[in-house]
Amino acid sequence: MFCEIVAGNLPSDKVAETERSLAFRDLNPVAPTHVLVIPKRHVESIGHLDAEMTADVADLVTTIQEVTRVEGIDESGYRVVANTGTHGAQSVFHLHFHVIGGRQLGWPPE
């Protein structure tokens, strides 16, 4: 599904985009800010990253930082989550980071 969004075949509400990463609003937000940040290159999960992808990982981190600035949560705080594998509740097998904020988040995570 995310590869189709990257290709432009499925719509998304883009928040930020670089040559390597795409950030868009989650369709089922759990907080006022809930943005997904994905690599444009298909990577199944964190467990599939390797040393050749350091530029992609660096770009994902800077894109996450840009999302927090754009959304105005960079100073108040936010959570970054990557579900990995079936036991980690990963439902889309394309690496993605949830950037969640805009309200006081509880512990343990909702």
Z-matrix of the N, CA and C atoms (Angstrom, degrees):
N
C 1 1.445
C 2 1.531 1 110.61
N 3 1.347 2 118.13 1 -45.29
C 4 1.464 3 119.93 2 -177.48
C 5 1.523 4 111.62 3 -67.66
N 6 1.318 5 117.62 4 -32.91
C 7 1.467 6 119.53 5 176.15
C 8 1.533 7 109.92 6 -62.38
N 9 1.326 8 117.07 7 -34.96
C 10 1.464 9 121.66 8 177.82
C 11 1.531 10 110.71 9 -68.53
N 12 1.317 11 117.33 10 -35.05
C 13 1.463 12 120.71 11 175.82
C 14 1.523 13 109.76 12 -66.90
N 15 1.332 14 116.83 13 -45.27
C 16 1.469 15 120.96 14 178.29
C 17 1.524 16 110.36 15 -59.18
N 18 1.328 17 116.82 16 -41.46
C 19 1.472 18 121.67 17 -179.17
C 20 1.519 19 112.89 18 -72.19
N 21 1.340 20 117.19 19 -11.65
C 22 1.462 21 120.29 20 -179.01
C 23 1.511 22 113.77 21 86.80
N 24 1.333 23 117.01 22 9.01
C 25 1.463 24 121.28 23 -178.88
C 26 1.520 25 112.84 24 -84.62
N 27 1.326 26 117.47 25 -18.17
C 28 1.457 27 122.90 26 175.46
C 29 1.518 28 107.96 27 -125.07
N 30 1.327 29 117.89 28 141.73
C 31 1.468 30 119.97 29 -178.78
C 32 1.526 31 111.82 30 -74.62
N 33 1.326 32 115.02 31 154.69
C 34 1.462 33 121.22 32 173.02
C 35 1.524 34 108.14 33 -151.30
N 36 1.311 35 115.23 34 158.20
C 37 1.459 36 121.77 35 176.76
C 38 1.529 37 106.43 36 -96.53
N 39 1.336 38 116.34 37 89.32
C 40 1.461 39 122.06 38 -174.18
C 41 1.526 40 111.53 39 -68.22
N 42 1.331 41 113.45 40 139.43
C 43 1.460 42 121.19 41 175.86
C 44 1.521 43 109.88 42 -110.18
N 45 1.332 44 116.66 43 -37.38
C 46 1.470 45 121.94 44 179.23
C 47 1.524 46 108.24 45 -156.79
N 48 1.339 47 115.07 46 156.22
C 49 1.459 48 119.94 47 179.22
C 50 1.515 49 109.49 48 -154.63
N 51 1.326 50 115.50 49 139.93
C 52 1.454 51 122.51 50 173.07
C 53 1.525 52 107.52 51 -128.94
N 54 1.298 53 115.61 52 -176.17
C 55 1.462 54 120.20 53 176.60
C 56 1.527 55 111.18 54 -62.79
N 57 1.337 56 117.11 55 -30.17
C 58 1.464 57 121.67 56 -173.91
C 59 1.528 58 115.00 57 -109.52
N 60 1.329 59 118.19 58 -19.52
C 61 1.467 60 121.83 59 -172.27
C 62 1.519 61 111.89 60 -131.72
N 63 1.330 62 114.14 61 157.81
C 64 1.455 63 121.33 62 176.29
C 65 1.518 64 107.79 63 -138.03
N 66 1.320 65 116.72 64 136.15
C 67 1.462 66 122.56 65 176.77
C 68 1.518 67 108.29 66 -122.47
N 69 1.330 68 116.33 67 131.49
C 70 1.463 69 121.04 68 -179.69
C 71 1.522 70 109.58 69 -148.56
N 72 1.332 71 115.48 70 157.78
C 73 1.457 72 121.28 71 -176.86
C 74 1.533 73 111.26 72 -69.52
N 75 1.343 74 114.65 73 138.83
C 76 1.458 75 121.06 74 176.14
C 77 1.528 76 108.90 75 -69.20
N 78 1.321 77 116.90 76 140.26
C 79 1.467 78 121.07 77 -179.81
C 80 1.525 79 112.40 78 -71.68
N 81 1.337 80 117.38 79 -21.69
C 82 1.458 81 122.30 80 -179.75
C 83 1.524 82 109.18 81 -126.74
N 84 1.334 83 117.26 82 71.68
C 85 1.465 84 120.00 83 -173.85
C 86 1.527 85 112.79 84 -66.19
N 87 1.342 86 115.15 85 145.16
C 88 1.460 87 121.44 86 176.75
C 89 1.526 88 111.44 87 -105.06
N 90 1.322 89 116.60 88 -1.59
C 91 1.461 90 122.96 89 -179.92
C 92 1.529 91 107.65 90 -155.58
N 93 1.342 92 117.52 91 167.09
C 94 1.466 93 119.32 92 179.26
C 95 1.531 94 113.62 93 -53.87
N 96 1.325 95 116.85 94 -38.42
C 97 1.463 96 120.29 95 171.90
C 98 1.520 97 107.79 96 -109.20
N 99 1.316 98 116.53 97 120.37
C 100 1.467 99 122.20 98 174.99
C 101 1.528 100 106.24 99 -147.15
N 102 1.318 101 114.01 100 97.00
C 103 1.463 102 121.73 101 -174.96
C 104 1.522 103 108.68 102 -118.52
N 105 1.323 104 116.46 103 138.67
C 106 1.463 105 121.81 104 175.16
C 107 1.518 106 108.62 105 -98.13
N 108 1.317 107 116.64 106 134.93
C 109 1.465 108 122.43 107 176.68
C 110 1.523 109 106.67 108 -118.77
N 111 1.330 110 115.68 109 122.25
C 112 1.465 111 120.74 110 -175.27
C 113 1.523 112 110.57 111 -127.99
N 114 1.334 113 116.48 112 152.73
C 115 1.461 114 118.50 113 169.08
C 116 1.528 115 108.31 114 -76.95
N 117 1.304 116 117.01 115 144.26
C 118 1.465 117 119.31 116 176.92
C 119 1.525 118 110.73 117 -69.81
N 120 1.312 119 115.84 118 -31.23
C 121 1.471 120 120.39 119 175.20
C 122 1.527 121 107.60 120 -75.70
N 123 1.321 122 117.79 121 136.36
C 124 1.460 123 119.87 122 179.94
C 125 1.532 124 110.61 123 -69.83
N 126 1.315 125 114.80 124 120.45
C 127 1.460 126 123.66 125 172.78
C 128 1.516 127 104.43 126 -133.10
N 129 1.319 128 117.99 127 128.70
C 130 1.460 129 120.75 128 -173.71
C 131 1.525 130 113.40 129 -65.49
N 132 1.331 131 117.35 130 -44.73
C 133 1.462 132 120.42 131 -176.89
C 134 1.521 133 109.63 132 -164.11
N 135 1.338 134 116.51 133 177.35
C 136 1.462 135 120.55 134 176.25
C 137 1.528 136 110.47 135 -55.44
N 138 1.317 137 116.46 136 -37.33
C 139 1.458 138 121.16 137 -179.81
C 140 1.516 139 114.09 138 -63.27
N 141 1.325 140 117.48 139 -12.61
C 142 1.468 141 121.63 140 -179.79
C 143 1.522 142 113.00 141 -103.95
N 144 1.323 143 117.25 142 3.79
C 145 1.468 144 119.94 143 174.90
C 146 1.525 145 109.12 144 -74.03
N 147 1.330 146 115.74 145 148.65
C 148 1.460 147 119.54 146 175.84
C 149 1.524 148 109.85 147 -139.98
N 150 1.315 149 116.39 148 176.72
C 151 1.466 150 122.16 149 -174.52
C 152 1.528 151 112.76 150 -61.03
N 153 1.306 152 118.35 151 -24.43
C 154 1.467 153 121.49 152 179.80
C 155 1.529 154 112.25 153 -75.09
N 156 1.317 155 117.21 154 -7.14
C 157 1.462 156 121.40 155 -176.12
C 158 1.521 157 112.75 156 -105.94
N 159 1.329 158 117.93 157 20.03
C 160 1.467 159 119.86 158 -176.57
C 161 1.521 160 111.80 159 -61.18
N 162 1.313 161 118.24 160 -37.26
C 163 1.472 162 120.46 161 178.97
C 164 1.531 163 110.36 162 -66.06
N 165 1.326 164 117.02 163 -37.94
C 166 1.466 165 120.88 164 177.87
C 167 1.529 166 110.38 165 -65.18
N 168 1.330 167 116.65 166 -43.64
C 169 1.466 168 120.81 167 -179.61
C 170 1.526 169 110.40 168 -64.66
N 171 1.317 170 116.96 169 -44.24
C 172 1.469 171 120.29 170 178.08
C 173 1.520 172 110.62 171 -60.11
N 174 1.323 173 117.03 172 -40.60
C 175 1.456 174 120.59 173 179.66
C 176 1.527 175 111.12 174 -67.38
N 177 1.321 176 118.06 175 -38.15
C 178 1.465 177 120.80 176 176.49
C 179 1.521 178 110.47 177 -60.13
N 180 1.335 179 116.88 178 -43.75
C 181 1.465 180 120.65 179 -179.57
C 182 1.527 181 110.57 180 -64.40
N 183 1.319 182 118.27 181 -44.97
C 184 1.471 183 119.48 182 179.83
C 185 1.532 184 111.01 183 -68.11
N 186 1.313 185 117.80 184 -31.05
C 187 1.462 186 120.52 185 175.72
C 188 1.528 187 110.50 186 -68.72
N 189 1.325 188 117.23 187 -40.10
C 190 1.466 189 120.56 188 174.86
C 191 1.527 190 109.48 189 -59.40
N 192 1.318 191 117.49 190 -44.77
C 193 1.463 192 121.11 191 178.28
C 194 1.533 193 111.14 192 -60.78
N 195 1.317 194 117.58 193 -41.42
C 196 1.466 195 121.71 194 178.49
C 197 1.529 196 110.38 195 -63.76
N 198 1.321 197 117.31 196 -42.53
C 199 1.470 198 121.05 197 178.36
C 200 1.520 199 109.98 198 -59.18
N 201 1.329 200 117.76 199 -44.31
C 202 1.469 201 119.60 200 -178.64
C 203 1.527 202 111.19 201 -64.60
N 204 1.343 203 117.44 202 -34.82
C 205 1.473 204 120.25 203 176.59
C 206 1.531 205 110.77 204 -68.78
N 207 1.331 206 116.32 205 -48.52
C 208 1.469 207 121.40 206 -178.91
C 209 1.528 208 110.61 207 -59.76
N 210 1.320 209 116.36 208 -39.53
C 211 1.468 210 121.32 209 -177.47
C 212 1.525 211 112.80 210 -83.53
N 213 1.334 212 117.28 211 -6.95
C 214 1.456 213 121.07 212 177.89
C 215 1.517 214 114.68 213 73.25
N 216 1.337 215 117.23 214 26.72
C 217 1.461 216 120.56 215 -179.56
C 218 1.531 217 112.02 216 -114.54
N 219 1.326 218 116.04 217 7.77
C 220 1.468 219 119.94 218 -175.87
C 221 1.521 220 112.48 219 -64.23
N 222 1.313 221 117.97 220 -29.74
C 223 1.456 222 119.73 221 -178.93
C 224 1.528 223 112.67 222 -100.10
N 225 1.326 224 118.03 223 -31.55
C 226 1.470 225 120.39 224 -178.37
C 227 1.524 226 112.14 225 -75.75
N 228 1.330 227 116.94 226 -27.73
C 229 1.465 228 121.16 227 178.51
C 230 1.515 229 112.36 228 116.18
N 231 1.307 230 114.52 229 159.19
C 232 1.455 231 121.78 230 -175.92
C 233 1.518 232 108.84 231 -164.09
N 234 1.302 233 115.62 232 171.11
C 235 1.459 234 122.33 233 177.20
C 236 1.521 235 107.83 234 -122.06
N 237 1.337 236 116.08 235 140.42
C 238 1.462 237 122.41 236 173.78
C 239 1.521 238 106.67 237 -118.31
N 240 1.339 239 116.06 238 123.32
C 241 1.462 240 121.48 239 -175.32
C 242 1.515 241 109.24 240 -128.06
N 243 1.330 242 115.40 241 137.48
C 244 1.470 243 121.12 242 171.78
C 245 1.522 244 107.51 243 -128.45
N 246 1.310 245 116.80 244 107.21
C 247 1.461 246 121.13 245 175.94
C 248 1.524 247 107.80 246 -76.56
N 249 1.327 248 116.57 247 134.89
C 250 1.460 249 120.29 248 -175.76
C 251 1.523 250 110.44 249 -131.47
N 252 1.324 251 115.98 250 122.18
C 253 1.460 252 121.41 251 178.44
C 254 1.519 253 112.49 252 75.37
N 255 1.327 254 115.43 253 170.93
C 256 1.461 255 120.26 254 -176.01
C 257 1.528 256 111.89 255 -66.04
N 258 1.326 257 118.31 256 -39.20
C 259 1.471 258 119.64 257 178.54
C 260 1.520 259 111.29 258 -70.56
N 261 1.319 260 118.00 259 -21.56
C 262 1.456 261 122.14 260 176.35
C 263 1.521 262 112.92 261 -90.39
N 264 1.333 263 116.25 262 7.73
C 265 1.465 264 123.90 263 177.05
C 266 1.528 265 113.31 264 69.44
N 267 1.341 266 117.62 265 27.77
C 268 1.464 267 119.95 266 175.27
C 269 1.528 268 108.20 267 -73.49
N 270 1.323 269 116.97 268 122.46
C 271 1.466 270 120.55 269 -178.11
C 272 1.528 271 112.42 270 -106.66
N 273 1.325 272 117.18 271 -23.81
C 274 1.466 273 121.88 272 175.50
C 275 1.522 274 106.15 273 -118.12
N 276 1.319 275 116.56 274 119.49
C 277 1.459 276 120.75 275 -174.14
C 278 1.529 277 111.64 276 -89.31
N 279 1.320 278 112.74 277 61.10
C 280 1.466 279 125.23 278 170.77
C 281 1.528 280 102.47 279 -141.35
N 282 1.326 281 116.83 280 121.84
C 283 1.456 282 120.97 281 -176.97
C 284 1.517 283 110.57 282 -46.64
N 285 1.329 284 115.96 283 129.82
C 286 1.453 285 120.25 284 175.63
C 287 1.519 286 109.78 285 -152.91
N 288 1.317 287 114.03 286 145.14
C 289 1.452 288 122.21 287 178.06
C 290 1.521 289 108.13 288 -110.66
N 291 1.322 290 115.89 289 130.68
C 292 1.456 291 121.84 290 174.30
C 293 1.524 292 107.16 291 -89.37
N 294 1.318 293 117.53 292 123.65
C 295 1.462 294 122.90 293 173.69
C 296 1.518 295 105.34 294 -104.77
N 297 1.336 296 116.07 295 112.54
C 298 1.456 297 121.88 296 -170.48
C 299 1.520 298 109.45 297 -123.15
N 300 1.323 299 117.08 298 130.93
C 301 1.457 300 120.59 299 178.52
C 302 1.510 301 111.40 300 -175.73
N 303 1.327 302 114.80 301 -161.21
C 304 1.449 303 120.28 302 179.74
C 305 1.520 304 113.68 303 92.72
N 306 1.337 305 116.68 304 1.27
C 307 1.463 306 123.14 305 175.50
C 308 1.526 307 107.20 306 -160.89
N 309 1.327 308 115.75 307 168.16
C 310 1.450 309 120.44 308 175.54
C 311 1.529 310 108.68 309 -66.30
N 312 1.319 311 116.71 310 122.43
C 313 1.457 312 121.03 311 178.95
C 314 1.517 313 109.52 312 -94.03
N 315 1.313 314 116.53 313 145.44
C 316 1.457 315 121.37 314 -178.42
C 317 1.512 316 112.89 315 -91.41
N 318 1.332 317 113.75 316 171.10
C 319 1.464 318 120.78 317 174.89
C 320 1.506 319 107.45 318 -134.54
N 321 1.302 320 120.07 319 130.85
C 322 1.455 321 124.53 320 1.42
C 323 1.526 322 111.23 321 -69.88
N 324 1.348 323 115.94 322 163.69
C 325 1.467 324 120.26 323 -177.36
C 326 1.529 325 111.15 324 -54.30
N 327 1.310 326 115.31 325 144.82
C 328 1.466 327 121.00 326 178.11
C 329 1.503 328 109.72 327 -67.33
